Amino acid sequence: MPTYVAVGRDNYGNERKERISAPTPADARDLLKQQGLFVRELNEERGFNLDLDSIKTAMTSVTVKDKAIFSRQFAALVNAGVALVRGLGVLADDCQNPKLKVALMDISADVQQGTNLSDAMRKHPSCFDDLYVALIQAGEVGGVLDEVLNRLAKLLEDLARLQNQIKAAMTYPVTVGFLAVVIFIAMTMFLLPIFADMFDELDAELPVFTQIMLVISGFLRTPLNWVIMVAVIAASSFAYKRYYATPAGRMTMDRIFLKLPLFGDLIQKTATARFCRTFGSLSKSGVPILTSLEIVRDTAGNQVISTAVDEARKEVQTGGMISIALQKHQVFPTMAIQMISIGEETGELDAMLMKVADFYEDEVEQAVKALTSIMEPIMIVVLGGMVGSILVSMYLPMFKIMDAIG
């Protein structure tokens, strides 16, 4: 009996991966549905087969930039009147990403057999997420696929720009921090012991600070201690990932992230911009509000914000207002809540969401620049302090010896 690997969501909206044995894929879907899993992707588990191309494709990820470029090109082809199958084939031939290339070829084959474009894309969640598929489906139903694709391209380009700004802000402190650690370890392991031998020959009594640095040097020069440190770091990382994978752990850590100095404000503004841009794009494309909120909840990237959005979805389901529900959780800035409330009252929620997204994307850009300007002197001080501690530990005994000679 074949074994199938299924990816889907349970009754609580959590994504799960299950393995099940069944005579046919249809039987597997029925069994999983009885277990409360709504299957999104179902594949038969194959035996071991070493295929380098398949391994390369599996290890490749489809970036936001890849999807933005595809959306922009696909929109141009659809707007020019090129048939979907022909357009997908042309884009697959020119695609540089192997995973996206394989997905486009499969999607083209499915569309040629009569499958809707959105349904064909839904079979490839690693390339096209729920947000992308929902917008494509709305474009198909409304007959404005080219317009929706252009909207998708703009949305993805804005998201890519946000990611690049944040990466740029982190590049400098990470680089300087890495160099500081490398310089500190190198000087502690190789330079400090040379001076320690000189002090031993002079039979000098070393200051307490120098003795502490020599203990650190001896610790770093022992290979077994490196093994222990690597094991501790690996175990801590594994424990953190396991804890973060639990609902309570993710909620706790995401709440801490939002309260971090310097970074908490940036995380909140980034999440606000992403929420407004995504929700506005979905609403403008004709996706129902409840479906839009469900998609935004799953793409929020922070469990605290996801919970607030889910509560807002429940409020809307019972006739409430989105702004009031979001205000209860206090995860979005007051100005954003007020703008959303005005959009609800005037019936122009999608336009107001886009304006809020534009505003907070500019705020993120300014916050990134401010963060970079703050981190630069901090990292310089850290680097200087680490190197200076080595130099002080070497020169303190010298001063003591000269005092004794004098």
ZIWO-V926402 format. One record per helix or strand. SS is the DSSP state (a for helix, b for strand). FROM is the first residue (numbers start at 1). TO is the last residue. If there is no record, write none. Layout:
BEGIN
[[SS | FROM | TO] [SS | FROM | TO]]
END
This chain:
BEGIN
[[b | 3 | 9] [b | 15 | 21] [a | 25 | 34] [b | 38 | 44] [a | 52 | 59] [a | 64 | 79] [a | 84 | 94] [a | 98 | 112] [a | 117 | 122] [a | 130 | 142] [a | 145 | 201] [a | 208 | 220] [a | 223 | 245] [a | 247 | 258] [a | 263 | 284] [a | 289 | 298] [a | 303 | 317] [a | 322 | 329] [a | 334 | 346] [a | 349 | 405]]
END
